[in-house]
Amino acid sequence: MTTTYDRLIEILAKLHDAPADRFTPEATFADLDVDSLTMVDLSIRIERDLGVTVHDSELRPTLTLGSTAALIDAERAG
């Protein structure tokens, strides 16, 4: 079974054209040099691929990838 975190990493790996092992749950978007345009693209892909609306304003540079997966899960739970 694929977790939300795994799906998030798949999306980020495609956006950054980087191997998935580059990402860790503790990494922040700032650590990964994710800019505001990429945050918008990430928000769109989360909605399209995971069926959850997470506004790019919720995806702050200091948010970790693990916390982002938890945010997505919380939105799903609703």
C-alpha positions in Angstrom: 0.0 0.0 0.0 1.3 3.4 -1.0 1.2 6.1 1.8 0.4 9.7 1.3 4.0 10.5 2.0 5.1 8.1 -0.8 2.7 9.8 -3.2 3.9 13.2 -2.2 7.5 12.2 -2.8 6.6 10.8 -6.2 5.1 14.2 -7.1 8.1 16.2 -5.8 10.6 13.9 -7.5 8.8 14.5 -10.9 8.7 18.3 -10.2 12.3 18.5 -9.3 13.5 15.8 -11.7 15.3 14.3 -8.7 15.6 10.8 -7.2 13.0 10.0 -4.5 15.8 9.1 -2.1 16.8 12.8 -2.0 13.7 13.5 0.1 13.2 12.8 3.8 10.2 13.4 6.1 12.3 16.0 8.0 13.2 18.0 5.0 11.5 21.4 4.6 10.5 23.0 1.3 13.2 25.6 2.1 15.8 22.8 2.5 14.8 21.6 -1.0 14.9 25.1 -2.6 11.2 24.8 -3.5 10.2 28.3 -4.8 6.7 29.8 -4.8 6.0 28.8 -8.4 6.8 25.2 -7.6 4.5 25.5 -4.5 1.6 26.5 -6.7 2.4 23.6 -9.1 2.7 21.2 -6.1 -0.7 22.4 -4.8 -2.3 21.7 -8.2 -0.7 18.3 -8.5 -1.8 17.3 -5.0 -5.3 18.2 -6.0 -5.2 16.4 -9.3 -3.3 13.3 -8.1 -4.5 12.9 -4.6 -7.9 14.4 -4.8 -7.3 16.8 -1.9 -7.3 20.6 -2.1 -4.3 22.1 -0.3 -3.8 25.7 -1.1 -0.3 26.9 -2.0 -0.6 29.4 0.9 -0.7 26.4 3.3 2.6 25.0 1.9 5.0 27.3 3.7 8.8 27.0 3.2 9.3 25.8 6.8 6.8 22.9 6.4 8.4 19.5 6.5 7.5 16.8 4.0 6.2 14.6 6.8 4.0 17.5 8.0 2.7 18.1 4.5 1.7 14.4 4.2 -0.1 14.8 7.5 -1.9 17.9 6.3 -3.0 16.0 3.2 -4.3 13.1 5.3 -6.1 15.6 7.6 -7.8 17.2 4.6 -8.9 13.7 3.4 -10.4 12.9 6.7 -12.2 16.0 6.5 
